Amino acid sequence: MALGELGRSHDYRDRADAGHGLAGFAEMQEALGPLLELMLDPGDTFVTRVTAEAGTAG
């Protein structure tokens, strides 16, 4: 899954993009692990915020 790889990037913007994209797949078992890692991102709260907001939009 390409978004999972993007979610492991060193760049916080890439991780935020991955979280935003993965939020649309939250119902899929394969997305849960990467989404949880992005929600708890220790490197940048921006990633957490973008991921959470994407999960509530829609």
Secondary structure, 3 states (H helix, E strand, C coil): CHHHHHCCCCCHHHHHHHHHHHHCCCCCHHHHHHHHHHHCCCCCHHHHHHHHHHHHCC
